[in-house]
Amino acid sequence: MAEGGPAEEGPAGEAQAEEAPAVIGATVPTGFEATAAAEVQEKLGSASRVSKDRGKIYFAVPARCLPQVHRLRSVDNLFVVVQEFKDYQFKETKEEALKDLEDLVKKLPWTDPLKVWELNNSLKKKKTKRKKHNQQSSASKEKLNDDGEEERTDQKDASEQEDCAQAAEPASGQETEETGGVESQNGGDDNEQSEAKDELHGGSGGEAGDGKKGEGDAKVLKFRVTCNRAGDKHSFTSNEAARDFGGAVQEHFQWKADMTNFDVEVLLNIHNNEVVVGIALTEESLHRRNITHFGPTTLRSTLAYGMLRLCDPQPTDIIVDPMCGTGAIPIEGAMEWPSCYHIAGDNNPQAVKRAANNICSLLKKNENKESSTSLGIPLDIIQWDICNLPLRTGSVDVIVTDMPFGKRIGSKKKNWDLYPACLMEMGRICTPGTGRAALLTQDKKCFAKALSRMGHIWRKNQTVWVNVGGLHAAVYLLKRTWERAEEKRSFW
C-alpha cells in the first residue's frame, strides 16, 4: 500500500490510534454554528472554530473521544480533517487548477486521519455487534424488523445526503423541509447532477467486485470522492474536481472506485479560496435518529435540538410544541432534557397519529438497548386547536414550534389570521416574565407584522437565519413580557 495507508491492526496499533489528536469537522444546520460550538464546548471541553463556509465547525479532540463526538445532538455529519488550506491559490486555467488538485493528493498527511478513520470503523463494528445481540435476544421478531430494517432503509436513503454535485442520486425526499447540513452554493455551472458515475473517480464503478478479500491478501478498499464547491471564481466544476482528485487518490492508494458500496468517502470541500480535505466518519446523517414516520414537513432532529437549546430548558420546565407535526421537536426535547415535561399537539389527526407512532418506535428502540428496564419518556401528545389550547393561563415555561410556512401546509393568506392568533394564545399559556419561545417560519413578513401587533406580550431577543430545505427561514427567539395576556382579543 502507498505511504500514508491505514494503521496497523492489533492492540498496539489501536492504542496508538486512540491517543492520536484529531481535527474533526462537523456539518450543522446553517445558522446554528454557534449553538453547535457551545454543545461541543459543554460536552467535550473543546473550543470550536466556525468555518467561513456556513454550516460547518471544526474542533480538535483525542481520537478516543470519537464515541462522545457521535453522540452530539447538533451535528449532521462528521469528518476527520486531512488538511485545511485557508488561502489556496487556484491556477487560472482549468487544466492547471485540476492538475494542482491531482498533485496535492501526494503531499497530504494521510496517515493520522486514516488511523482515526480505522478507529471509527472499529467502534461502528462493536456497535453493530451489540445491536445484533440485542435484537436476537428480543422476544418479538417484529421488533427486529421495526428497528433493524427501518434503520437500514434510512441509512441507504441518507448516505447520499451531503453530495452537492457529484454524480450521485439525491437523498430520499421524505424529509422535505429541512436545513441542509452543507449549504449547496455551487457557482452556477455545477448543476450537472447524475452525469456519469464512472468518470467521477477516473475509474469504473464496476470494479467494486474486485475489492473483495483474496486468500492471504489484504482487502483492497473501495472509495469515492465527494466535492462540495461554493464560489463563482473557479474555472472548474465540482464534478471535474471530484473526478481528477479521485483519480489521483486511486493512483496513490491503489484503492478501487465505487460510488455506492464504498469503504472510504474522501471529502473535498472548496469554498472560494478555502480548501478542506477530509475523510467521512458518518455513513448517514446523525439527524436521522428519532423519526420513522414522516410527514410533508418533518423537521431535522438537529434543527429541533438547536431551537430547544436556544431556550435554555431548565429542570421541571414545561415545554410545549403546539404545532408538532410528526413530533421531531418534542421527541428531541424528551430525549435530551428528560427532567422537563414535554407536551405536543396538532390540529391534524394524521399528524398526531404519525407523532404517536414515532414515540412508539422510540420506546421500542429503547427497549432493545442494553438496559433491561425502560422508563418511558416524559412526553404526551394530544389533538387540539392552536387558537384554543386546553392549557391553563401562564402554565407553560417554553414554547418551541415549527410554524406553517404557507407552502406545503396552509397558505400565506391564512397565515395573516393564523399568526397573530397563535402568538396571542401562546402568550396566554406562557409564564409572564420568564416564559420564552423559539418559533421557526419562512413567512417572515407575516410574522414580523403579527409580532408588531403582539409587542405587549412578546419581545424579540434574537433572530437566527436558517436554511430549511433550500428555503431562507428564521428562528425567532422571543421573551414573554410581564404584561398579563387577555383571554380574548381582536387582532387587527
N, C-alpha and C positions, 0 to 999 in steps of 0.2 A: 504494500500500500504506500501511496505517496506520503511524504513527510507531512506531519500535521494531521494524521489519521486519528481515529478514536483511541482512547486509552486502553491499556492492557486490562484484560479481565482478571478477576481474582480479588481476594480480600484486600491485599496491599494496594492494588490499583484503585479500588473503591474508596478506601480510607483516605488516600491521597486526593482523590477527586472531591470528596466531601469537604475537605478543608480549602479547596481552591476558591478564590474570590470570583464572583460572577457579577457582571453588569447585566441586569435584567431590564428589558424593555417591555412595556405593557401598553396595549391599546385600551382606551377607556372611552365611554360616551363623550362625544365632543361637547365641551363646556364644563365637564366635571373633572378636569385635570387636577384642580386644587383639592377637590374632595377626595380623589383617589390618593393624592400625595399625603393628605392628612391621615388616611387609613393606613398607608404604608408606614408612616412615622409612628403611629399608635401601636400597630400590631407587630412590626418588625424592627422598630427602632432605627430605621434608615431614612436619611433625607433623600427626597426625590427631586429630580430636575424635570421641569415641564418643557417639552420639545416645542420648537417654533412651529413644527408641523402639528397642527392641532389634533387632539385625540391620542396623544402619546406621552408617557412619562418614563423616566429612567431612574433606576436606583441600584446600589451595589449591596449584595448580601453574600455571606458564605454559602457555598453550594449546598451545604447540609440543611439550609433553611428552605429548600425548594418545597417541601410539603406545606409549610405555612404560606408560602407565596401562592400556591394553588388554591389556598383557602380564602384568599382576598375576595371580597364581595363586589368591589367596584371596578374590577378589570375584566375585559372581554377576552383578550388573547395575550399570551406571554411568549417572549423570545429571549434568547441569550445573545448579547451583542458580541459580534466578532470584532468589528472595528467601526469607529464613527469618524467621519470627516466633516468638520463644521463649515469648511470653506473649500469645497472641492472645485478645482478649476477644470471645467469641461472644455475639450478642444472644439473649435468652431465647426469643422465638418463632421458629418455623421460618421464617416468611416474612421476618422481619427478618434472621435469620442468613444465609439464602440470598441475600438482596438485597445484604448486605455482601460476600459472596464474589464476586457479579457485579461490584460496583463496584470490587473490588480489582484486577481484570484491567487496568483503565485506568491504575492507579497503579504497576504493577510495572515495574521496569527491564529490559525485554526485550532491549534492543539487544545488549549484550555476550554474554549467554548464547546468543542466536541466531547471533552470529558464531562462537562456539565450536561450536555445532551444525553450522554450514555447513562449518567446517574439518574437523570429524569426518567429515562426509559425503564431503568430497573425499578424505580418507585411505582411506575404505572403497572409493571408486571405483577408486583406484590399486591397492588390494589385489586387487579383483575382476579388474581387467585383467591383473595379474601372474599370478593364479591361472589365468585362461583361457589365457594364453600357455603356461604350464607344462603344462596339461592337453593342449593341442593338440600340444605337442612330445613328449608321451609316446608311446612306441611302441605301447602297447596301448590299445584303446578301452575295454576292461573296466576299466582303472584309472580312466578318466574317469568311468565310471558309478559305481564304488565310492566315489570321493572327491567327485564333484560331486553326484550325485543323492541320495546318502545324507545329505550335509550339508544339502541344500536341504530334505529332508523334516524333519530335525531342527529346522531353522530355523523351519519352519511350525509344528511342534508346540510349540516353546518360546516363540514370540512372545507367547503369552498368559500366560506363567509368572507374571508379577507381578500379575495382575489379581485383586484380592481380592473386590471387589463392584462389578462394573462392566458387567454385562450382556454378558459375553463368555464363550466356551467356556473350560473349564479346560485346562491344559496336558496333553499326552499322558501317559497313565497308565503309560508304560513304566517310568519310574524311580519305584518305588512307595515305597521307604523313603529319604527324603531330607529334608534340612533346608531349610525354606522360607527363601528369601532375604529375604522380607518376612514377618514373623510376622503371620498373619491373626487379629487380635483384634477384629474388628468387634463393636461393642457390642450384641449381641443382636438388633437389628432389621435387620441388614444381610445377611440370608440370601436376599434375593430375587434370586439369580443368574439370569442369562439372562431378564430380564423383557422389555424391548423395546429392541433395539439402537438403533433410530432415534431414540428420545426422549432418548438419553443426552446428545447434544450440542445438543439443540434443533433438529436438522436431520435430513434423511433420508440414510441410508446410500446411497440410490440416486443421490445427487448426485455420487458419486465419479467417474462418467464425464465430468462436466463439467469436471473438474480437468485435462483434457488441454491441452497447449500449443497455442495457436492461432497462426496466422501473424502474426508481428510482436508477439504478446502475451507477457507474462511468464507463466510457468507458475503456475497457482493451486495452492498447496499443499493437500494433504489432511491431516487431523489427527484425533486422538481424544484424549480426556481420560481418564486412569486415576486413580481416587480410592482411596487406601488409608486407612481410618479405624479408629482404635482409641480406646476410651474409652466410658463409659456416660453422659456428661453432655451429649451433643449432641442437639439437637432434630430433627436431620435424618439421613437415611441416606446411605450412600456414593453410591448411585445418584442421589439428588436433588442432592447436591453436585456430582457429575460432570456431570450434565445442565445445571444452571444456570450453573456455572463455564464449561462447554464452550460454552454458548450465547453467553456474553459474549466468549469468545475468538474465536468465529466472527464475531461482530459487529465486534470490534476489528480483526482482521486481514483479514477477508473471505476466510478460508480455507473449504474445503469439508470437511464432516464425513464420515468414512469409518472404520468400525470395524475393517476388516481390511486394506485396501490403503492405509495411511496413510503420509505422509512424516514427520510430526512427531507424537511422542507427548508430550503435556503431562501431567506428574505433579502430583497434588495429594495430599500426604501430611499427614494430620491425626492427631496423637497427643495426646489430651487437649487442652491449650491450645497445643501446639506445631504450627505450620503451616509446611510447606516446599513451595514451588512449584518445580518443576524441568522440564527437558526431557531425555528419554531419549537416551542416547548408544549404547545397545546394542539391537539388534533381537532377539537371542536371548541367553539367559543364558550367561555365559562358562564356566560349569561344564560345558557340553556340548561338550567338546573332545576327549576321548580315547576315549569308549565308543561303539561302533556296534552291538554285540551285547549286549542287555540280559537280565538275569535277574530273578527275582522281588524281589530286594532290592539292586539296583545302587545303590552309594553315589555321591553327588555328588563330582566331582573336587575341588571347592573344599573340601569337608569332609575329603576324603582328604589334601589338602595341609596343612590345619590340623593334623590329627593327626600327620602326619610332622614338621611344623615344631616341634611341642611337644617332640619327642625330640631336636632339635638334631643332625641327622646330620652326621658328620664324614667327610672323605675316607677312603676304604678301609674304612669301616664295612660290615659285612654286615647287611642289613636283610631280615627275613623277615615275610611275611604268611601264617600257617599256615591261615587260612580265607578265601581270597582271593575267592571268588565269581567275578564277571566280571572281576576284576583291576584295579579302579579305583585301589586304594591302591598296588600295586607299579608300575603304569604311570605314575601321577603321580610316584612316587618316582624312577623311572628317568629321567623327562624333566627333573625339576628338580634331582636330585642324581646326575648321571651318574658322579661319581667314587666312588660307593658301588656295592656289588654287591647286587642285589635278587633274592630267591628267593620264589616264590609257590607255594602249593599248596592243594588242597582234596580232600575225600574223595569229592565228587560228580563223576563223569566228565563230566557235561553242563556243569558249572560250569568245569571245566578246559578243555573244548573252547571255551566262549564266551570265556574269558580268552585262550586261544591265538589265536582269531580276532581279538580286539581288538588283540593285539600285532601280528598280520599287517597289519591295517588301518592301524595307526600306522606301521609300516615302509613300507607303500606310500605313505602320505601324505608321509613324509619323503623318499621317492624323488622325488616330484613337486615338491618345493621346489626353489629355485634352485640349491642345491649339487648338483653333478654326482655326488658320491660319497656313499653312505650307509654310515655306520659301524655301524649297528645300535644296539641299546640293551642296557645291562648288566642283563639280566633273564632268568631261567629260570623255567619253571613245571613242576610235577610233580603227579601224583595221589598222595596219601598219607593216612595215618591220623593225625589231630591228636594222638592219645594215644600214638603210637609213631612219632615223626618220624625219618627216616633222616639225622639230622644229629649231628655229634659233640658231646659234652657240653662246654658252655662256649664254643662256637664262634661264637655269634651276638651281635652288638652291640645291635641294636634289633629289637623286635617291634612291629608295628603291625597291628591287625586289627579287623574288624567282627564281633563275636561274634553267634551266633544269638540273636535276641530271644525265640524260642519262640512266635512268631506265624505268620509265613509260612514260616519254616524251623524245623524241630524242634518242641519243645514245652517249656512251662515245667517240666513234670515231669522231662523228660530233662535239662534244664539243671542240676538238683540233683546229678546224677552227672557231667555233662559239664564244668561249670565248674571244679570242683576238679581234675579230671584234666587239663584244659587248662593250668591255672595251674602244676601240678606239672611237666608236660612242657615247658612254655615256660621254667620256671625252670631245668630241666636243661640246655637248649641255650643259655641266655643266660649271658653272661660275668659271673661273680660280681664285685660291687663297682662295675663300670662299666656293666653292661647296663641297659637301660631299655625300657619298653613303654608303648604307648598303646592302650588297649582300649576299644572302644565297645560299650555294651549298654543295653538298655531294661529288662532284668530286674535291676534294681538290688538288690533284696532278696536274690536268689540269689547275685549277685556279691559282695555285702558279706559274706555268710556264708562263701562259698568263700575269700575273701581273708583273713578272720579265721583260717581254718584253715591258710592258707599264709603266715602272717605271718613265719615263719622265713626264707622266701626272697624275699618281695616286700614292699616298703614303699610305701605310697601317698604320693605327693608332692603331687598336685593333682587336683581334680575339676572338669571343665568341663561345665556343664549345657547341653545342646543340644536343638534341636527337629529330629527326623528324621521327615519326612513326617507331621507332626502329633503324633508320639509324643514324650513327655518322656523323653529319654535322657541318658546321661552318658558322657563320655570320661574314663577313669581313667588318670592318668599314674603309672606305677609305677617304682620303682628296685629293681634286683636287689641283695640283701644279699650280704655276703661268705660267708655260710654255703654249704657245698657241698651241692648237691641230691642226694638219694639216687636211685638208678636206679629203684627201685620202692618204693611206699609205700602203705599202706592210708589211705584218705582220711578216713573218718569213724569 
